[in-house]
Amino acid sequence: MSRRTIRNINAPYGKEFSDAFFSLVQRHGREEVWRDFITMSACAISNSVDKRFYDIREKMYMDTVKRYTKEEAEKMAEMFALVVMSLTEKPNQDFLGEAFSALGLHNEWKGQFFTPYHVGAFMAAVNIEPAVDQLKDKKLITVSDCCCGAGCLLIAFANEAMKAHIDFQSRVLFVAQDLDYVAGLMCYIQLSLLGCKAIVKIGNSLTDPFVNNDMETDSVWLSPMYTQEETFHMMRVLESIITLSDPEGDKEQDENTDAPTDKVSA
């Protein structure tokens, strides 16, 4: 048994996620379950919107899920739903990065420790003013992290952009890269769920940095907002029309729900 410390996941639905995870490690190793959960979740997101590598990623998904019973696969789906709910309720967090460390999965030998979210939030706050200035002259800016981990810095920037009244979903392109396959896909999952227009590459940013030609290789994962931006834009327009046509109903709904008003819409 690994000596790595296991602690609570301090996030909405963190306990439920941890319980679901440990129900799977009775028959599989911790690292195996995590890797397979991340692989299946990323493939499911990608294949719902990006058909370029559908066959490759569908095979990846099927080769992974066949190692689990039906009940175990359903538990994986439950874990994914909990990630969605947690990021919806609290977008200003790095849920998967926090869970990765809390569940004792970080690799000390590799020096794999993810940036705490509060540090990422500070760095994003420092960089938001230059971004606001650039957007006065540009329709789109690019924010890049060449060693993205689970995406903490990029998630924090998206949240700071929202505070600054920047429509990050249409005016910011997030470019991420990581040498570690699992970490890169963790970033991909979270940026996708938060509605970021994102390109995530798996690879060494020193010897094989992202270039435009990489868009045609399966090392690059495109978020739903990147591939379906026009569809998402139309959804936001329709939501605005519905709200304007029935403001009282919308107000009444807000008064009868405990959901926060600062969540990222996708």
Order of alpha helices (4+ residues) and beta strands (2+ residues): alpha-alpha-alpha-alpha-alpha-alpha-beta-alpha-alpha-beta-alpha-beta-beta-alpha-alpha-alpha
